[in-house]
Amino acid sequence: MIDLRSDTVTKPDEAMREAALTADVGDDVYGEDPTVNELEAQAAELVGKEAALYVPTGTMGNQLAARTHTERGQEILVERESHIYKWELGGLAQLSSLQVRTLDGGERGIPTPEQVREGYVEEDAHRPGTGLLSLENTHNSKGGVAIEPEKIEAAAAAAHDLGLPVHLDGARVCNAAVALDVPVHEVTESVDTVMFCLSKGLGAPVGSMLAGPEEFIAKARRNRKLFGGGMRQAGIIAGPGLEALGNVERLADDHANAKALAAGLDDLPGLSVAEPETNIVLVDTSDSALDADEFLAACEEVDVIGSKFGEQTVRFCTHWDVDSADMETTIERVASVL
Ligand SMILES: *Cc1c(COP(=O)(O)O)cnc(C)c1O
């Protein structure tokens, strides 16, 4: 089976299993797990923030950021195809009592400074006031596009001028940095807080990081306990997470594999596939006889699996557990079902 549903499907390698086995541990709720403390310090450094917090999932990291930045009843500005809005069970409403206002970030999913200013609501006798702008990089629904630091900076500056903090859903921000060939902290420089996943392309079995100013992270730590995310001897999973931080450069392989896969699939009759910037390949089946469900079912018959992303759109995601030979095999197998 060639599993291209997500970059979350990878299994930990030997180094990660060894790190889990040998991790020095303590009770992290008391701040006494040396492995978690080391992971938080290194993660903060990677994204250029004062402090970081280890969280079980990216979803918890995003939702904690929203909860910690805002007051109940405020508005949050999000991109209309963003993960925090579309794929987190309405958590912004359920966990933080936020009203969502969406901005259409266009083809690359990044709102302009004008859109941020237009979307902003000033608190008064009738209006709730905006509490946070949330951005996403790479943008998952837009096909893993790597948004340039200048674009992030422009939207963030517009928010900051209005007194609004900015959170970045950077689940795959390391992919963005590698694709743009800049250090990760350059991509995260203009945002106040950033969440990134250890459990996707970086290959860890579990875990994500939320990073930002020290005072913010202290507040988020209390909210993590509230959300049920205070973990005990978490060094057992943070150890593999530390290994994962060493895998940033490896993401270039996933990007090369995605490009090869996209080019091969685009050559097949009926499929149209744009060149990917990172590890996400969106396959448009509109010119074939198959819709997304039928295409996925046909692929599964030949042991290739992906995810539905629209009525005529399928996502294939490359990762550590597939290689360039798997890309060639995938192209051959997909050709056989068309
Ligand atoms: C995967 C993902 C998340 C959530 O991460 P989980 O660990 O699956 O909860 C958040 N944002 C984006 C853009 C993602 O791709």
PDBQT file of the ligand as one rigid body, heavy atoms in Angstrom, charges set to zero:
ROOT
HETATM    1  C1  LIG A 401      -2.665  19.011  10.601  1.00  0.00    +0.000 C 
HETATM    2  C2  LIG A 401      -2.955  20.451  10.741  1.00  0.00    +0.000 A 
HETATM    3  C3  LIG A 401      -3.366  20.998  11.963  1.00  0.00    +0.000 A 
HETATM    4  C4  LIG A 401      -3.726  20.156  13.175  1.00  0.00    +0.000 C 
HETATM    5  O1  LIG A 401      -2.802  19.265  13.621  1.00  0.00    +0.000 OA
HETATM    6  P1  LIG A 401      -3.264  17.930  14.398  1.00  0.00    +0.000 P 
HETATM    7  O2  LIG A 401      -2.017  17.512  15.084  1.00  0.00    +0.000 OA
HETATM    8  O3  LIG A 401      -3.743  16.975  13.354  1.00  0.00    +0.000 OA
HETATM    9  O4  LIG A 401      -4.332  18.319  15.369  1.00  0.00    +0.000 OA
HETATM   10  C5  LIG A 401      -3.548  22.360  12.031  1.00  0.00    +0.000 A 
HETATM   11  N1  LIG A 401      -3.345  23.144  10.960  1.00  0.00    +0.000 NA
HETATM   12  C6  LIG A 401      -2.956  22.662   9.767  1.00  0.00    +0.000 A 
HETATM   13  C7  LIG A 401      -2.734  23.594   8.641  1.00  0.00    +0.000 C 
HETATM   14  C8  LIG A 401      -2.771  21.290   9.612  1.00  0.00    +0.000 A 
HETATM   15  O5  LIG A 401      -2.420  20.803   8.416  1.00  0.00    +0.000 OA
ENDROOT
TORSDOF 0
